[in-house]
Amino acid sequence: MEFHHLRYWQENAERLSIEGRLFYQGAYRRAASGDTFTVFNPATGQALANVARGAQTDVDNAVASARAVFERGDWSQASPGTRKAVLLRLASLMEQHHEELALLESLDTGKPIRHTLRDDIPGAARALRWYAEAVDKCYGEVAPTGPEALAMIVREPVGVV
């Protein structure tokens, strides 16, 4: 992993365009109220972006959208192989864009870029890969019971979380 000099990161930070709208139903959206708030870099006190201030209406809309997708089965009924491929693709995209993600994390949290590059982004991608690999390896179990009963343990989606 290559660690760049401070000026490199400063120049990249100046070029960043931080999306401040909410994201649900597959699109970026302003808060229903139109309200925003400013996010500050805790290390410098500088404003990073104005972001949508989601409220109850926005949460209700996002949950309703997620519920509709859950009911439709796009993810909840997808095969383990499909879910695995999606999670692996997301991990690959995180690795592909690790510098941008690490810079955003550093600016948002005030953590040194070295830590976000070395630990945070690779760790998140590793976690996604771990779950991707587990998705087609977790099977139902038969629970121990007496001879008069059969109890099975199955893993199934429970809804919008």
C-alpha positions in Angstrom: 0.0 0.0 0.0 1.4 3.4 -1.0 1.1 6.3 1.4 1.1 9.7 -0.3 2.4 13.0 1.1 0.1 15.5 2.8 -0.3 17.7 -0.3 -1.6 14.7 -2.3 -4.5 14.3 0.2 -5.1 18.0 0.5 -5.5 18.3 -3.3 -7.8 15.3 -3.4 -9.9 16.7 -0.5 -10.3 20.0 -2.4 -11.6 18.1 -5.4 -14.1 16.0 -3.5 -17.8 16.4 -4.2 -19.7 15.1 -1.2 -23.3 14.0 -1.9 -25.5 15.4 0.8 -28.9 14.1 -0.2 -30.6 11.0 1.3 -30.5 7.8 -0.7 -33.4 5.5 -0.9 -35.6 4.0 -3.6 -32.5 3.8 -5.8 -32.1 7.6 -6.0 -30.8 10.6 -4.1 -33.5 12.8 -2.6 -33.7 15.9 -0.6 -35.2 15.7 2.9 -39.0 16.1 2.8 -38.6 19.3 4.9 -35.8 20.6 2.8 -33.7 21.0 6.0 -30.0 20.4 5.9 -27.2 20.6 8.5 -23.4 21.1 8.1 -21.0 18.3 8.7 -17.6 19.5 10.0 -14.1 17.9 10.0 -13.5 17.4 13.7 -9.7 17.7 13.1 -9.9 21.1 11.6 -13.3 22.5 12.3 -13.8 23.2 8.6 -17.2 22.6 7.0 -17.2 19.5 4.8 -20.7 19.5 3.4 -24.4 20.3 3.9 -26.4 17.2 4.2 -30.1 16.4 4.3 -31.6 16.4 7.7 -33.8 13.3 7.4 -36.9 13.3 9.7 -39.8 11.0 10.5 -41.3 11.3 7.0 -38.0 10.5 5.3 -37.5 7.5 7.6 -41.0 6.3 6.9 -40.5 6.6 3.2 -37.2 4.8 3.2 -38.5 2.0 5.4 -41.6 1.6 3.2 -39.3 1.4 0.2 -37.1 -1.2 1.8 -40.2 -3.1 2.9 -41.5 -3.2 -0.7 -38.2 -4.5 -1.9 -38.1 -7.1 0.9 -41.6 -8.2 -0.1 -40.7 -8.3 -3.7 -37.8 -10.6 -2.8 -34.9 -8.9 -4.7 -32.6 -9.7 -1.8 -34.7 -11.7 0.7 -35.4 -14.4 -1.9 -32.2 -14.2 -3.8 -30.1 -17.4 -4.0 -27.1 -17.7 -1.7 -24.9 -17.5 -4.9 -26.5 -14.2 -6.0 -26.1 -12.6 -2.5 -22.5 -13.8 -2.3 -21.7 -12.3 -5.7 -23.3 -8.9 -4.7 -21.3 -8.8 -1.4 -18.1 -9.8 -3.2 -18.7 -7.1 -5.8 -19.2 -4.5 -3.1 -16.0 -5.5 -1.4 -14.2 -5.2 -4.7 -15.6 -1.8 -5.3 -14.5 -0.7 -1.9 -11.0 -1.9 -2.6 -11.0 -0.2 -6.0 -12.1 3.1 -4.5 -10.1 2.7 -1.2 -8.3 6.1 -1.5 -11.5 8.1 -1.9 -13.3 6.1 0.9 -10.4 6.5 3.2 -10.2 10.2 2.6 -13.9 10.7 3.2 -13.6 8.6 6.4 -10.6 10.6 7.6 -12.3 14.0 6.9 -15.5 12.9 8.6 -14.0 11.4 11.7 -10.7 13.3 12.0 -8.7 10.0 12.0 -5.3 10.0 10.3 -5.5 9.0 6.7 -2.9 6.2 7.4 -5.4 4.5 9.7 -8.4 4.8 7.4 -6.2 3.5 4.5 -4.6 0.7 6.4 -7.4 -0.4 8.8 -10.9 1.0 8.2 -11.5 0.5 4.5 -9.6 -2.8 4.2 -11.3 -4.1 7.4 -14.8 -3.2 6.0 -14.0 -4.9 2.7 -12.7 -8.0 4.6 -15.9 -8.1 6.7 -18.0 -8.1 3.5 -15.9 -10.8 2.0 -16.2 -12.9 5.2 -20.0 -12.6 5.1 -20.1 -13.3 1.4 -18.2 -16.5 1.9 -20.4 -17.5 4.8 -23.7 -16.9 2.9 -23.6 -20.2 1.0 -22.1 -22.2 3.9 -24.7 -21.6 6.7 -27.1 -24.5 6.6 -30.2 -25.3 8.7 -29.8 -27.6 11.6 -31.8 -30.3 13.2 -32.2 -29.4 16.9 -31.9 -32.2 19.5 -35.4 -33.3 20.6 -37.1 -36.3 22.0 -38.4 -39.0 19.7 -41.8 -37.4 19.6 -40.7 -34.2 17.9 -38.6 -32.8 15.1 -37.2 -29.3 15.4 -35.3 -27.5 12.7 -33.2 -24.4 12.9 -33.4 -22.3 9.7 -32.0 -19.0 8.8 -34.4 -16.7 7.0 -34.7 -12.9 6.6 -37.0 -11.4 9.2 -37.7 -8.1 7.4 -36.4 -4.6 7.0 -33.6 -3.7 9.4 
